[in-house]
Amino acid sequence: MRFLNKAVLDDINQGRPLSINLGCGQRPKPGFYGVDIVEMDGVDIVADLNEGLSQFPDNSVGEIVTQHVLEHVREFMPLMREIHRIVRPGGKVSITVPHYSNVFGFSDPTHVRFFGLYTMFYFVDTADQPNRKLPVFYTDTRFKIDSIFINFYRDGLFDKVMGKIMSILVNRNIGWQHFYEHRLSSLYHADEITYVMRPVK
């Protein structure tokens, strides 16, 4: 892990909370420090997410955004622990990944996992989980989930219309999201899913 941008260390030393974009690629999110495995324009920090984020101090990050990155990470559970460690209490973590029903996700040979409605509930205490209770003994890393949003394809006219309708219906609440995954996801596929979470410390 290497800091390419001196401003990152300045913020850490001054105790200013960092905003970081994990897996930023060539289009880092404005206002965020870009983190990627490849050194290129827009990357402020070079890091392999499979090897952790050891040079970030505990509670040094105020917000993390990552889009279509975690499906490529082999060491997913350790990375979630690292994210929990570095994000300060009350900090925000926004994760967007392909939904498991996204047929194109199976075409990418670099994808190592898939995500659904309940994936992040494995990091939530049982008392705070919805009706479907999941085991939490795999890790002691805990988050609070603020929201989950399932996004649908918007490629052609049919998907633009149908996707908008499905998005409104499915994302009314977690009960509707559960019904979609349980009964409808094999009939009309989703594109991606976004989780907004906060660490419990």
Protein Blocks (a to p, Z undefined) as FASTA:
>chain_A
ZZfblklmmmmmnopacdddehkljmdcehiacddfbdcehiabdcdfknojfkbcghka
fbdcdehkllmpmblmlmmmmmmmmpcghiacddddddfklmklmmpmkbcbdcdfklmm
mmgcfklpcfbdcdfklbccdcddfbdcddddfkbmmlmmmmmmmmmmmmmpmmlmmmmm
mmmmmmmccfbdcddddddZZ
